[in-house]
Amino acid sequence: MNLRTLEKFRTKYGPYALVAGASEGLGAAYAEALAKRGLNLVLIARKKDALEAFGKAIREKYPVEVICLSADTGDYEKTKNLVTALDVSIGLLVYNAAYCPVGLFEEISEERLAQVVAVNVKAPLLLARLLSQKMIENRRGGIVLMSSLAGTQGSPKLVSYAASKSFNAILAEGLWQELKPHGVDVIACVAGAILTPGYRQAQQAKAPGTLTAPEVAEAALKALGKYPIVVPGGVNKLARFFMGRLLPRSLAIKLMSANTGSLT
Ligand SMILES: NC(=O)c1ccc[n+]([C@@H]2O[C@H](COP(=O)([O-])OP(=O)(O)OC[C@H]3O[C@@H](n4cnc5c(N)ncnc54)[C@H](OP(=O)(O)O)[C@@H]3O)[C@@H](O)[C@H]2O)c1
């Protein structure tokens, strides 16, 4: 990336970016990609030690400020209090944290389903509202919400997660249009499989089209300001077109079930 593009990115989305779910995997890749672009960071994750170790590594590698907030985004009030207590200007929100209970819907407790809503729906929705207010006032900024190919159609054994990821894609599309006149860019990153610790834990085999976390973070940040939705990777673009546009819904759900139905 040349100096002019970097400067443009910093002016539009700086001086601070908030990455929610940021100590490892894709969240860490977003944080590093943003530090590389010269943005200061507010990083959120639950495990304080891992988050602070990651924050320290970023500070040592890049000339940026890093603020680490240890919080569960599922507790929106706590997260909001920590964020609003900061005396920094946040020009970019990357909402990456997610909760994905695997199993049959009837076997997943009410508490776990409520946590899906709290982490994957309520937190990105309310953080987007909270942070976009200053962005609108400043007439610049950006919001990146993480979605998933699992949210393109119903996904057996991941039903609540898939529905929550569909919510994020539709939320981003609406905000993309609504916030554009205010100079605020919004995008949903509809990702296929990403090699993250979370993915490795859930899945032994590498699915076709699997990307690394830095590949996905770069694709999303490059597409921000251009499109409402980005699907990183050629195979994943094809899969989304096929599943979302070409196939009858019943067939798309059956095909997805062939992949997700054996998850435990
Ligand atoms: N991995 C894939 O194959 C894949 C595919 C499609 C879409 N996605 C989407 O990509 C995003 C990243 O998914 P991932 O599983 O690969 O995770 P990841 O990027 O490896 O991130 C997990 C990070 O989020 C933090 N985190 C998790 N729950 C949190 C919470 N409730 N509050 C605050 N921080 C939290 C974790 O730290 P702590 O544990 O310390 O909190 C960790 O830093 C998700 O939105 C997911 O839906 C992933």
PDBQT file of the ligand as one rigid body, heavy atoms in Angstrom, charges set to zero:
ROOT
HETATM    1  N1  LIG A 301     -13.325 -19.099  11.713  1.00  0.00    +0.000 N 
HETATM    2  C1  LIG A 301     -14.118 -19.287  10.676  1.00  0.00    +0.000 C 
HETATM    3  O1  LIG A 301     -14.005 -20.258   9.922  1.00  0.00    +0.000 OA
HETATM    4  C2  LIG A 301     -15.201 -18.264  10.360  1.00  0.00    +0.000 A 
HETATM    5  C3  LIG A 301     -15.978 -18.420   9.199  1.00  0.00    +0.000 A 
HETATM    6  C4  LIG A 301     -16.936 -17.451   8.899  1.00  0.00    +0.000 A 
HETATM    7  C5  LIG A 301     -17.107 -16.376   9.729  1.00  0.00    +0.000 A 
HETATM    8  N2  LIG A 301     -16.371 -16.259  10.851  1.00  0.00    +0.000 N 
HETATM    9  C6  LIG A 301     -16.586 -15.099  11.711  1.00  0.00    +0.000 C 
HETATM   10  O2  LIG A 301     -15.346 -14.483  11.938  1.00  0.00    +0.000 OA
HETATM   11  C7  LIG A 301     -15.274 -13.969  13.259  1.00  0.00    +0.000 C 
HETATM   12  C8  LIG A 301     -14.078 -14.565  13.950  1.00  0.00    +0.000 C 
HETATM   13  O3  LIG A 301     -14.362 -15.907  14.302  1.00  0.00    +0.000 OA
HETATM   14  P1  LIG A 301     -13.332 -16.910  14.951  1.00  0.00    +0.000 P 
HETATM   15  O4  LIG A 301     -14.063 -17.968  15.652  1.00  0.00    +0.000 OA
HETATM   16  O5  LIG A 301     -12.443 -17.321  13.901  1.00  0.00    +0.000 OA
HETATM   17  O6  LIG A 301     -12.706 -16.079  16.085  1.00  0.00    +0.000 OA
HETATM   18  P2  LIG A 301     -11.305 -15.349  16.223  1.00  0.00    +0.000 P 
HETATM   19  O7  LIG A 301     -11.091 -14.301  15.229  1.00  0.00    +0.000 OA
HETATM   20  O8  LIG A 301     -10.305 -16.399  16.434  1.00  0.00    +0.000 OA
HETATM   21  O9  LIG A 301     -11.637 -14.517  17.549  1.00  0.00    +0.000 OA
HETATM   22  C9  LIG A 301     -11.915 -14.905  18.727  1.00  0.00    +0.000 C 
HETATM   23  C10 LIG A 301     -11.502 -13.598  19.451  1.00  0.00    +0.000 C 
HETATM   24  O10 LIG A 301     -12.650 -12.986  19.972  1.00  0.00    +0.000 OA
HETATM   25  C11 LIG A 301     -12.554 -12.924  21.372  1.00  0.00    +0.000 C 
HETATM   26  N3  LIG A 301     -13.902 -13.144  21.874  1.00  0.00    +0.000 N 
HETATM   27  C12 LIG A 301     -14.682 -14.216  21.684  1.00  0.00    +0.000 A 
HETATM   28  N4  LIG A 301     -15.854 -14.062  22.303  1.00  0.00    +0.000 NA
HETATM   29  C13 LIG A 301     -15.817 -12.836  22.896  1.00  0.00    +0.000 A 
HETATM   30  C14 LIG A 301     -16.719 -12.112  23.696  1.00  0.00    +0.000 A 
HETATM   31  N5  LIG A 301     -17.891 -12.612  24.024  1.00  0.00    +0.000 N 
HETATM   32  N6  LIG A 301     -16.348 -10.891  24.128  1.00  0.00    +0.000 NA
HETATM   33  C15 LIG A 301     -15.152 -10.370  23.815  1.00  0.00    +0.000 A 
HETATM   34  N7  LIG A 301     -14.253 -11.023  23.059  1.00  0.00    +0.000 NA
HETATM   35  C16 LIG A 301     -14.579 -12.239  22.622  1.00  0.00    +0.000 A 
HETATM   36  C17 LIG A 301     -11.533 -14.005  21.742  1.00  0.00    +0.000 C 
HETATM   37  O11 LIG A 301     -10.835 -13.734  22.929  1.00  0.00    +0.000 OA
HETATM   38  P3  LIG A 301     -11.379 -14.214  24.363  1.00  0.00    +0.000 P 
HETATM   39  O12 LIG A 301     -11.672 -15.669  24.233  1.00  0.00    +0.000 OA
HETATM   40  O13 LIG A 301     -10.282 -13.879  25.311  1.00  0.00    +0.000 OA
HETATM   41  O14 LIG A 301     -12.592 -13.397  24.607  1.00  0.00    +0.000 OA
HETATM   42  C18 LIG A 301     -10.568 -13.898  20.569  1.00  0.00    +0.000 C 
HETATM   43  O15 LIG A 301      -9.693 -12.837  20.729  1.00  0.00    +0.000 OA
HETATM   44  C19 LIG A 301     -16.605 -14.309  13.907  1.00  0.00    +0.000 C 
HETATM   45  O16 LIG A 301     -17.464 -13.206  13.831  1.00  0.00    +0.000 OA
HETATM   46  C20 LIG A 301     -17.145 -15.454  13.083  1.00  0.00    +0.000 C 
HETATM   47  O17 LIG A 301     -18.542 -15.504  13.065  1.00  0.00    +0.000 OA
HETATM   48  C21 LIG A 301     -15.417 -17.168  11.193  1.00  0.00    +0.000 A 
ENDROOT
TORSDOF 0
